[in-house]
C-alpha cells in the first residue's frame, strides 16, 4: 500500500443491514435458508449432485475437485456479456435496470457503453493480471464480470484489493490509493468470492494463465491478485446475500451452467486457503 493506507476501522455492516444499500434487492430475490456455516438450502440440494465429488475434501484436493466441476461450462463471447449482465444483475425492484457493483446505483440496462455516465463491463479479476484480455474464457466469464459506472471502473483500473485509501468520488463507501481498491462494505464478500472462483476455475490447463491470489498489492501483469488475507476477511464478514445467490442461479440456469462454489459453500474459502 502507499503512504495513504489507513487502518481498517470501519466495521462491515451486518448482513441484513448491508442489503438495505440496494433498496429492495434482497427482499425481491428468491429466498434461501442459510445454516450456521453459511451454507444455503439450495447448496445442500446440490451436494448430492453437482458437488458430490468435492464433499469431504480440503486443501488442494478440494480445489482440484471444484476445478473439475466448474470447468464444465458454456462460454460466452465478449459481446454476449452485455446481455448476460442485464439478466444476472437485474434490479429486482425495477426490471429495466441493473445494479452497479461498486456504486450500488440502479441504472437503465440501455445505458451501457463507454460514455461518461454509462455503465460498462468490469473485470473484477483485472484482465491484465494474467494478460487474458477479453478472450473467450476468463475474459468473458460472467462469474467475475459485473456492471459498473465507466468512471469508477476506470478508477479501479487493474489495482489489487486491500483496505485503505481515499474516498472514491461518485462511489460512496469505496476507497482507493496508488496500488489498491477497497469496495463498499455490502459487496466486499462478493468481490472476494469472485476472485477465489477465478483462482479455482483457471488453473493453467486451458491455454490461459494459472490464476492465483496472493498477499501482495504489486502484482502488475503477473497472474495474481491480492491481498488474499483481506479477501478471506471480506468473505467471512460479508457472507452471500440473496442478490448474490440469485445471480449464481441465473448464471447456472441460463448462461454458463456452472456455479461459484464459494457462494454455495462459503466455508470452502477457509478449507482451501
C-alpha positions in Angstrom: 0.0 0.0 0.0 1.0 3.6 -0.5 1.5 6.0 2.4 -2.2 6.8 2.3 -3.1 3.5 3.7 -5.2 3.7 6.8 -6.0 1.2 9.5 -9.3 -0.5 8.5 -11.6 0.7 11.3 -15.0 0.7 9.6 -16.8 -2.5 10.7 -18.6 -4.2 7.9 -22.4 -3.7 8.0 -24.3 -6.6 9.4 -25.7 -8.8 6.6 -29.3 -7.7 6.9 -28.3 -4.0 7.1 -25.9 -4.3 4.1 -28.7 -5.4 1.9 -30.5 -2.1 2.5 -27.9 -0.4 0.4 -29.6 -1.9 -2.6 -33.2 -1.0 -1.6 -35.5 -3.8 -2.3 -32.9 -6.1 -3.9 -32.6 -8.8 -1.3 -36.3 -8.8 -0.5 -37.2 -9.4 -4.1 -34.7 -12.2 -4.7 -35.7 -15.8 -4.2 -35.5 -16.8 -0.5 -32.9 -19.3 0.6 -32.3 -20.5 4.2 -28.7 -20.5 5.5 -27.2 -22.7 8.2 -24.6 -21.7 10.8 -21.8 -22.4 8.4 -23.3 -20.1 5.8 -24.4 -23.0 3.5 -27.6 -22.2 1.7 -30.5 -24.6 1.3 -30.0 -24.6 -2.5 -26.4 -25.7 -2.0 -27.4 -28.6 0.3 -29.7 -29.8 -2.5 -26.8 -29.6 -4.9 -24.4 -31.6 -2.7 -26.0 -34.9 -3.9 -25.4 -34.0 -7.5 -23.3 -31.0 -8.6 -20.8 -31.0 -5.7 -20.8 -34.7 -4.8 -17.2 -35.3 -5.8 -16.0 -32.4 -3.7 -17.6 -33.3 -0.4 -15.3 -34.3 2.5 -12.2 -32.8 0.9 -10.0 -29.9 1.9 -6.9 -28.1 0.7 -5.5 -28.9 -2.8 -7.8 -32.0 -3.1 -10.9 -29.8 -2.7 -9.6 -27.1 -5.0 -8.8 -29.8 -7.7 -12.3 -31.3 -7.4 -14.0 -28.0 -7.6 -11.9 -27.0 -10.6 -13.0 -30.2 -12.5 -16.7 -29.5 -11.5 -16.9 -25.8 -12.5 -14.8 -26.2 -15.7 -17.8 -27.8 -17.3 -19.4 -24.6 -18.6 -20.8 -22.8 -21.7 -18.6 -20.0 -22.8 -19.8 -16.6 -23.9 -18.4 -14.1 -26.4 -17.5 -10.7 -25.1 -20.4 -9.2 -26.9 -22.8 -11.7 -25.3 -21.7 -10.5 -21.9 -23.7 -7.3 -22.3 -27.0 -9.1 -22.5 -26.0 -11.6 -19.8 -25.2 -8.9 -17.3 -28.6 -7.3 -17.9 -30.1 -10.6 -16.6 -27.6 -11.6 -13.9 -27.5 -8.1 -12.3 -31.1 -7.0 -12.9 -32.6 -4.8 -10.2 -35.4 -6.9 -8.6 -37.2 -3.7 -7.9 -37.0 -2.4 -11.5 -36.6 -5.0 -14.3 -35.5 -2.2 -16.7 -32.4 -1.6 -14.6 -29.2 -3.2 -13.4 -27.4 -2.7 -10.1 -23.8 -1.5 -10.4 -21.3 -3.3 -8.3 -19.2 -0.6 -6.7 -21.6 2.4 -6.7 -24.7 0.3 -5.9 -26.6 2.5 -8.3 -29.7 1.2 -10.1 -29.3 2.2 -13.8 -31.1 1.6 -17.0 -30.0 -1.5 -18.9 -29.9 0.5 -22.1 -27.3 3.0 -20.7 -24.4 0.7 -21.4 -21.3 1.8 -23.3 -18.3 3.9 -22.9 -19.5 7.4 -22.4 -19.4 9.3 -19.1 -22.4 8.2 -17.0 -22.8 4.9 -18.9 -22.1 1.5 -17.3 -19.7 -1.0 -18.8 -18.2 -4.4 -18.0 -15.9 -4.5 -15.0 -13.4 -7.4 -14.8 -13.2 -8.0 -11.1 -10.2 -10.1 -11.7 -8.4 -7.4 -13.7 -7.8 -8.8 -17.2 -4.2 -7.6 -17.2 -3.4 -9.8 -14.3 -2.6 -12.8 -16.4 -2.9 -11.0 -19.7 -6.1 -12.7 -20.8 -7.8 -9.6 -22.1 -11.4 -10.1 -23.4 -10.7 -13.6 -24.8 -13.4 -16.1 -24.6 -12.7 -17.8 -21.3 -11.5 -15.8 -18.3 -12.1 -12.6 -20.2 -15.8 -13.4 -20.7 -16.6 -15.4 -17.6 -19.6 -13.6 -16.1 -18.9 -15.0 -12.6 -16.4 -12.1 -12.3 -17.8 -9.6 -14.8 -20.2 -7.0 -13.3 -21.9 -3.8 -14.5 -20.1 -0.7 -13.2 -20.0 3.0 -13.8 -17.5 3.9 -16.6 -15.6 6.4 -14.5 -15.5 4.2 -11.3 -14.4 1.3 -13.4 -11.5 3.4 -14.7 -10.6 4.5 -11.2 -10.4 0.8 -10.0 -8.4 0.0 -13.2 -6.2 -3.1 -12.6 -5.5 -2.4 -8.9 -5.4 -5.2 -6.4 -7.8 -5.3 -3.5 -7.0 -4.1 0.0 -8.3 -1.9 2.8 -7.5 1.8 2.8 -7.1 4.8 0.7 -9.1 7.9 -0.1 -12.8 8.1 -0.9 -13.7 7.4 -4.5 -15.7 10.3 -6.0 -19.2 9.3 -7.0 -19.0 5.9 -5.3 -19.7 6.3 -1.6 -18.0 3.7 0.6 -15.3 2.8 -1.8 -11.6 3.8 -1.2 -8.5 3.7 -3.4 -4.9 4.6 -3.4 -2.0 4.1 -5.9 -1.9 0.3 -5.6 -5.3 -1.0 -4.3 -9.0 -0.6 -4.3 -11.5 -1.2 -1.4 -15.1 -1.8 -2.4 -18.1 -0.7 -0.3 -19.0 -3.0 2.6 -22.1 -4.5 1.0 -20.1 -6.2 -1.8 -16.7 -6.9 -0.2 -17.6 -10.6 0.2 -18.9 -10.7 -3.4 -15.6 -9.4 -4.7 -13.7 -11.9 -2.6 -15.7 -14.9 -3.8 -15.4 -13.8 -7.4 -11.6 -13.6 -7.1 -11.5 -17.0 -5.5 -13.8 -18.5 -8.1 -11.4 -17.4 -10.8 -8.4 -18.9 -8.9 -10.2 -22.3 -8.9 -11.6 -22.2 -12.4 -8.4 -21.1 -14.2 -5.6 -23.4 -13.3 -3.4 -23.1 -16.4 -4.7 -26.2 -18.1 -6.8 -24.4 -20.9 -4.2 -22.2 -22.7 -4.7 -19.4 -20.1 -2.6 -18.5 -17.2 -2.8 -20.2 -13.8 -4.6 -17.5 -11.8 -3.8 -17.5 -8.1 -4.4 -15.0 -5.2 -1.5 -13.9 -3.1 -0.9 -11.3 -0.3 0.7 -8.7 -2.5 -0.7 -5.4 -3.9 2.0 -5.0 -6.5 1.3 -7.9 -8.9 1.5 -5.9 -12.1 0.8 -8.2 -15.1 1.5 -11.4 -13.2 -1.5 -13.8 -13.0 -2.0 -12.9 -9.3 -4.3 -10.7 -7.3 -4.1 -9.7 -3.6 -4.5 -9.4 -0.8 -5.6 -12.9 0.0 -5.7 -12.3 3.7 -8.0 -9.3 3.2 -10.2 -11.2 0.7 -10.7 -14.0 3.2 -11.7 -11.5 5.9 -14.2 -9.9 3.5 -15.7 -13.2 2.6 -16.2 -14.1 6.2 -17.6 -10.7 7.3 -19.9 -10.2 4.3 -21.5 -13.6 3.6 -23.6 -14.2 0.5 -26.8 -12.3 0.4 -29.9 -13.2 -1.7 -28.9 -10.9 -4.6 -25.5 -12.7 -4.9 -27.2 -16.1 -4.5 -29.8 -15.3 -7.2 -27.0 -14.1 -9.5 -25.3 -17.5 -9.1 -28.6 -19.3 -10.0 -29.2 -17.2 -13.1 -25.6 -17.9 -14.4 -26.1 -21.6 -13.7 -29.6 -21.9 -15.2 -29.4 -19.6 -18.2 -25.9 -18.8 -19.3 -22.7 -20.7 -18.3 -24.3 -23.6 -16.5 -21.6 -23.6 -13.8 -21.5 -22.2 -10.3 -19.4 -20.2 -8.0 -18.9 -22.8 -5.2 -17.9 -20.1 -2.6 -21.4 -18.6 -2.8 -23.0 -22.0 -2.2 -20.3 -23.1 0.4 -18.6 -20.0 1.9 -16.8 -22.3 4.4 -14.8 -23.7 1.5 -12.7 -20.5 1.3 -11.0 -21.4 4.6 -10.9 -25.1 3.7 -8.7 -24.3 0.7 -6.8 -21.2 1.8 
